[in-house]
């Protein structure tokens, strides 16, 4: 018969505690450094595991958000994330600058100021004004600029997507189209090519 | 396996690969979701990892573990699958004949790996070769052929090559940074896969415990009486 190594098991007698052993000595009340390390190890492990779980879940949420929203720049990413928690604000100074440029028909300057005011492209009203600036700059009595109208359509779609319920109305008396839907329809009409483009009455239409 | 590695390193490394694997800088939509075929390839590689003992899922999710540990393990497994999917997305060319050829090549290679049932070390070596060769093909050879920069001679040669292959080989030009991003992503993925809890590490841990066992056993085997007398 081979002598198999056996693991020592405490005997039933050894499990019975003697009366002496029940009395706590002053030394036993003070935890030794080894026992403290042993006791703190599972706690530290739990903390590492819990924090790892939280960090991984937050990180995974950010990745899912990035794939859903497709931010193109770092400022769009940070702005989008801060908008998710309600901490995103448009810069009022740059926004007012943009409005003044827009009213003076300085559309390139207006768009630069609006882009500065809303770097993450998260504000529906700012995106509406950017789309409107593309419309006004691209509008022509004989023909409209397709490239500018296409960019305008992209911006107005962004504005509609950002507006609550997709409804955006801007109460600016200097504008002739107050809703994003009107602006979108006008931009789409400008991009279409049909027989009505040959109508000489087109020369008498006005820019909105 | 340490809690730090299981709860922090593995999920974060795999999630980083899953995020950056689909990143295409300079495109209007810079984060590309994986195509369906990448999911198929990922399932095959996942199976190969398990069969080779590179990954033992029971060491990440099991009844004997606490719920928190199981949650960490499940996150690590999901992140591994996501990272593997995005790795194939990263390594596959975007269009044309190279896309079909590389996908077919990877499919046959992974099928062969599954049938051959290699051990952990061989599978890791094979994975390194697969990733390395696909990286060179996409980011060095195909990117070089599709590069619009260069002298007149090069552009003429590329145009001739494009015409000869009916435009099926050349790809959209890649930004220079994408090759570097891909290289680092592949490296992180391979390191993280090598750090997975495998059968090999379990065996070595058992051997370590076995080597310590005799010092606790008294000469002659030991018994309850021995302890009682002691």
Interface residues (C-beta under 8 A of the other chain):
Chain A: X3 X4 X5 X6 X7 X8 X9 X10 X11 X13 X14 X45 X46 X48 X49 X50 X51 X52 X53 X55 X56 X57 X59 X60 X63 X66 X67 X70 X71 X72
Chain B: X3 X4 X6 X7 X8 X11 X12 X15 X18 X19 X22 X28 X29 X30 X31 X33 X68 X69 X71 X72 X75 X79 X213 X214 X216 X217 X218 X220 X221 X222 X223 X224 X225 X226 X227 X228
